[in-house]
Amino acid sequence: MGILTSKELVPRRPNPVEGRTEYKINIETGDLKGTKKFAVLVLYGTKGVTDEIELDPRSGKFHKGSSEFFKTIQTDLGDLWRIDLWLRDQVKTNEWYVNLIDIRQGDKLWTFPVYRWIDEREEIRSGKALLPQHEKSIDCLQHRNEELEKRRGMYQFNQSVGDKYPSILKAKYEHLPTDEKFSPEKSEDFISARNRVAKDLIIDKFFHSFTPLSDFEDYEVLFTTIAKPRLHRTWRTDREFGWQRFKGASCTHVIKISKVPAKFAVTDAMVAKFLPIGSTLTKEAEKGKLFLLDFAILDEIPTQTGRYMCAPMCLLHINNDEDLVPIAIQIHQKPDPNSNPVFTPADSEADWLLAKMWVALADVNVYQTSSHYTRTHLVMETVNVAANRNFSQVHPVYKLLHPHFRFHLAINALARQSLIVPTGILVEAGPMKFSSLQEVIARTYKDWHWSQNSFPGMMKLRGFAPDGSDAPKSYYYAHDGYLLWNAIRDFVKEIIHIYYLGDSDTISDSELQSFATELHIAFGPGKGFPSKITAREELVEIVASIIFQVSVQHAVLNFTQFESFAFVPFTPGTIMMPPPGVNGAKVVKGVLTMQDIFKAMPPKAIAARQLAVLYLLSQYSSTEYMLGNYPDELFTEDKPKLAITNFTTRLAEISTKIKNRGDWTNLLPEKIPNSTSI
């Protein structure tokens, strides 16, 4: 797949026997690491190839963050299209990181974007982006095909995961290609954050503390050296509960409904006092003021012994103060007046508080396993692997996507080795067995469809207008998300239109069609990804959806999880007593006491683990490149550079608009990393 042949390609011309010229070479070493070793360079042009050129820097070293200049006299090579670069006597990886190489011949300039570790003989194409059908020589095309064969060996799908789960890379972290692993600085940040967890949360002191709580204040000790989440003062209020559903880490769970589902047994009489006088649920739904949380995905999911979870539903309403508040909760999916009554704020304080806790427990578990891990990390890994297997380094789509895949495979590999495992912290801190986590992932993927990847698709899935125009004013995710989606889509369109002059270019692009075919197969039947991409605007939509998911969508979910879920009384990671009505038992309201709830709360040993994973995963790294910031200049032509400038200008305008509004700033572009790297 992806191999192109053409009778129209120009054959390579032989080396000339006369005519010598000077080439000036500038090698820019990156900030990651320099080297004292000799470098070796070979130049490839349309008229010939040089012998090995040994590069010995005057200072005796390629210093990190510096440039070294060299001159070489060669026969005229014509148009330079490739260089090979390697270190003499290299014995280990991560010895030298190179940003780019500029080569001048008179007034001609060729830029070769490297931005990689020189671990072996690296073959680097010149910076101009080209579709495969636009290659002008057999040598260029042959090298492109050989590169793809090599990449397919480096990036292989794991065939053992089965079709219940998204296809993933067949490699543990230590076996990833060097450029996919964390940089030394990123690794240091990750280790430092992990150490801060132990130090700031005093984890080792509480990991073995299983004494039942006597009061919610018993959790205060976990925040001795770290600030409590903002909501620790307001967590009991219905307003705070609703605020989190619109503005917290799980802000993509709420569904706008036109009517209450039949399985939810709430009636007008039950909630009359929480609606405007004389109104009904039907009338409020028609006004766009009713919303639903439905955690059916957790129905009948097994839990660990002594730990419990359920699949509740929660009805929320926009009240006269324009606040979103819960007005009814049903603990289980199947209605039953005896074993599954509807709870409302009119019930006892303890009954209503525990009902909200069951919802919050389901919310955090669906968030972590389904919305966050499966829909952003895993599904996008399938795309990442397919892109690396099918796009050459000079392909414009590769150059466009590459910054948005930075460290993505690394964090996913680490998650599978330490987080999503039988002894991982998600199992230790939560209610589910490892097999249950796998089942929730499988259920998520079963319901997932490619159309849900774009912002309009996600909004439509949850009952909103595709542009979020019918969302309440206070649901900022809808409004800011649409601004960012449009900015990303327009940026992608500007880039794509530079290289694809029409649908015919899309159809003729063998690498693009190979990518589509492979991704269609990898996702499996019924997932909505096309086996062929035949329209230029279809490609724009696909690439924009990918970038939105790995940047905006992941950021809004990930970086507020500590603030949203770390205060255990508000969001217990598990509950230590069965939910009301389990196994059909009759529920009697009004007998539950606050002491009963204290006993049901997770002990500090489990709570400390909950805080630890939330703290670690919500930290920004000092190595993040934020949305629209592309320090690796893979595009070297003026037109795509202008498109990037236009994009950053647009993002700055969005940032100003969000700041001027205030109240919720989670989707400020400067808070959104380009990639899913944590």
Secondary structure as UniProt FT lines:
FT   TURN            7..8
FT   STRAND          20..29
FT   STRAND          39..45
FT   TURN            46..47
FT   STRAND          48..49
FT   STRAND          53..55
FT   TURN            58..59
FT   TURN            64..65
FT   STRAND          67..75
FT   STRAND          80..87
FT   TURN            88..89
FT   STRAND          97..105
FT   TURN            106..107
FT   STRAND          108..117
FT   STRAND          122..125
FT   HELIX           132..134
FT   HELIX           138..154
FT   HELIX           159..161
FT   TURN            163..164
FT   HELIX           173..175
FT   HELIX           178..180
FT   HELIX           184..200
FT   TURN            201..202
FT   HELIX           203..206
FT   TURN            207..208
FT   HELIX           216..223
FT   HELIX           230..233
FT   TURN            234..236
FT   HELIX           238..247
FT   TURN            249..252
FT   STRAND          255..256
FT   TURN            262..263
FT   HELIX           268..271
FT   HELIX           272..274
FT   TURN            277..278
FT   HELIX           281..286
FT   TURN            287..288
FT   STRAND          290..294
FT   HELIX           296..298
FT   TURN            299..300
FT   TURN            305..306
FT   STRAND          313..318
FT   TURN            320..321
FT   STRAND          324..330
FT   TURN            337..339
FT   STRAND          342..343
FT   TURN            345..346
FT   HELIX           349..366
FT   HELIX           367..378
FT   HELIX           379..390
FT   TURN            393..394
FT   HELIX           396..401
FT   HELIX           402..405
FT   TURN            406..407
FT   HELIX           408..414
FT   HELIX           415..419
FT   TURN            422..423
FT   HELIX           425..429
FT   HELIX           434..447
FT   HELIX           450..452
FT   HELIX           455..461
FT   TURN            462..463
FT   TURN            466..467
FT   TURN            469..470
FT   TURN            473..474
FT   HELIX           476..499
FT   HELIX           503..508
FT   HELIX           510..523
FT   TURN            525..526
FT   HELIX           536..548
FT   HELIX           549..553
FT   HELIX           554..558
FT   TURN            559..560
FT   HELIX           561..565
FT   TURN            568..570
FT   TURN            580..581
FT   HELIX           582..584
FT   TURN            589..590
FT   HELIX           594..600
FT   HELIX           604..617
FT   TURN            622..623
FT   TURN            627..628
FT   HELIX           638..661
FT   TURN            666..667
FT   HELIX           669..671
//
